[in-house]
């Protein structure tokens, strides 16, 4: 993916990467953080030597070896370590639901947020069992929650607009969501952050973003989402195709995000960019989270060096989305729940990858003969 060189007039206030990661709120500018590639030939050789000197045949720990090396390159260390992992779950509603593209009513979004806050959802279970701090963010849910200490209120609006008729959000709303995502990461401890989402209708959003950003035909991007019938999937496809035709002149990544995205997706874009700029490990979940990464990678291609792809979702289109990013997921469990569940389940593999580099004996320390 080539780095975006210029923005259209709708996003003239956004700046190219610079040494500053701060936003100039006076003139509504957002700085897109500079992200450096992790590639380092000297460190790469040192990590290879470290991994190959463990008491095992070369390559015998498979993906754990490449994962440990990736984390070492991110942290610029031959002894990588994970600390205080977090998952941010962003929730928002979508105007596109007016087109009858979901098997569930829109009210399920706020009801599931309540379930998160009551610690009754799958992501609560998996985050808790793996010692991951879970943060629930209201990015734009069509509901008033009131003052809730467990809920991070970053509501941009009461849901996005219907992109089958108009842009999902204004350029200013998109800027605000990106900035909120960045600020949330700045406040996080630790060096690992995963991303999750909740929003009835957001598989339609993700499919539209996928088509616009990759050029893959809409029919190959659309899936059952919340459990649509074959007729429902076809209707969803037709809604997206009509919307794409309506917004045919939208071509730049940030304009695509504002036109077809959601507040939770835009917030994830900002959070991902900031996390990579801070050399954190990004734990990428399923279809919707990966659609946000498509946008972020168009803005800063080096972000992919920091991404660990947790799993391949069973949602139709995710496999091709991953192929477009040349990404290799760690797990394939036929998941399609979202919420960050795949990321939480994959986290123990990250722990294993760094732990063997720290704790496994070398041939010399164990007095074991190496390969002749």
Buried (B, 14 or more C-beta within 10 A) or exposed (E): BEBBEEBBEBBEBBBEBEEEBEBEEEEBBBBBBBBEEBEBEEBBEBBBEBBBBBBBEEEEBEEBBBBBBBBBBBBEBBEBBBEEBBBBBBBBBBBBBBBEBBBBEBEBBBEBBBBBBEEEBBBBEBBEEBEBBBBBBBBBBBBEBEEEEEBBEBBBBBBBBBBBEBBBBBBEBBBBBBBBBBBBBEEBEBBBBBBBBBBBBBBBBBBBBBBBBBEBEBBBBBBBBBEBEEEBBEBBBBBBBEBBEBBEEBEBBBBBBBBBBBBBBBBBBBBBBBBBBBBBBBBBBBBBBBBBBBBBBBBBBBBBBBBBBBBBBBBBBBBBBBEBBEBEBBBEBEBBBBBBBBBBBBBEBBBBBBBBBEEBEEBEEEEEEEEE
